[in-house]
């Protein structure tokens, strides 16, 4: 019984109900009125009404707070006439007017503070709602892209069975169609994987397997894997080493898989936007602290409005340079470079073309590397 009684007693003094607040304000008014009207007018206790104004402002509506403020002002001025009509000296009137001004300022500031608090609470609620909606949307996209991988992989395996003749002989015309379907499914799978990686990296951060990586060897490997695409587009991909054009090892501490995706994304971007019969160049440079990689193409370049937005998620430009895409490749590339504590940029070449470059902190080659390799 005792714990229950204490709980009831505690709840009865929380003053959360409006009638409890009015009772508390009434008691406070009675105390201040007693002090005011039982003493000569030169003793000003009206300042104590500020407590009732603050209480009304924090717990009651605006009309109630306004009424409490007017009542406090009226009672403070009325004390000049009641309880006696004796002559009041100017200093007493001045003190009363100062008290009235203080009460009015308290009411105004309380109202303004309440308005600010309501605005802040409303903004926080909207932000929470937006974050929750964004989280739900990203969870949905992440789940959807993950689930899409299974049927795509199954379709690609089925196409392989067809191409290998396990369902009957395949004519040359059918083989070309199957190859086209396989390439299409492969590009779709790459897009799905890119989208999944983007959302995973945004939510969890990019997890890297850091080891010494030779950028020159990595570039050569990626160029070899993109050979078919380059031949289809009639693009010649070259690699050289800055002004000296002397082959060098370009070592950084990084994740070879992720940095390979950077090379792949930038090279595919260059191949897709370079005119047929032209070339895309990979330039490897270095200084005392960094390894610098530049991908140069002979496409139309960018407009001034596009340059600041190239690495934003889902951004697709409106110039003649851009071909249909997801707008995720460059965004993912920026994520990877940023995770390696590097920088990435893009600029126009003169008189024509575009340059994508990234800079990574250099490191010494591993001791077991054969320098003559």
QUIKANOR-V721515 format. One line per field, one symbol per residue. phi: phi as a letter, one per 40 degrees, with the letter a starting at -180 (. if undefined). psi: psi as a letter, one per 40 degrees, with the letter a starting at -180 (. if undefined). A space follows every 50 residues. Layout:
BEGIN
phi = ???
psi = ???
END
This chain:
BEGIN
phi = .cdcccccccccbcfccdccccccccccccccccccccbcdccbbcdccd ccccccccbbccccccccccccccccccccbbcbbccbcdcccccccccc cccccccccccccccccccccccccccccccccccccccccccccccccc ccccccccccccccgcbhcbcdcccccccccccccccccccccccccccc cccbgccbbcacbcccccccccdcccdccccccfbbbbbabgccfbcacb cbcaccccccccdcccccdcccbcddgbabbbbbbabcbbbbbbbbbbcc gbccccdcbdcccgcbcbccccbdacgbccccccdcccccgbbbaaaccb cahbbbbabbccacccccccccc
psi = dddddddddddeedfdidddddddddddddddddddeeiidehheddeed dddddddddiidddddddddddddddddeddheifihhiddddddddddd dddddddddddddddddddddddddddddddddddddddddddddddddd dddddddddddddeeeeihhiddddddddddddddddddddddddddddd dddeihhighihhhdddddddddddeddddddefhhhihafaddfhhihg hihahdddddddddddddddddehiieaihhhhhiiaddihhhhhhifae aiiddddeedeihehhieiedhihaeeddddddddddddefaiiiiiiih eiiihhiihihiiiiidehhde.
END
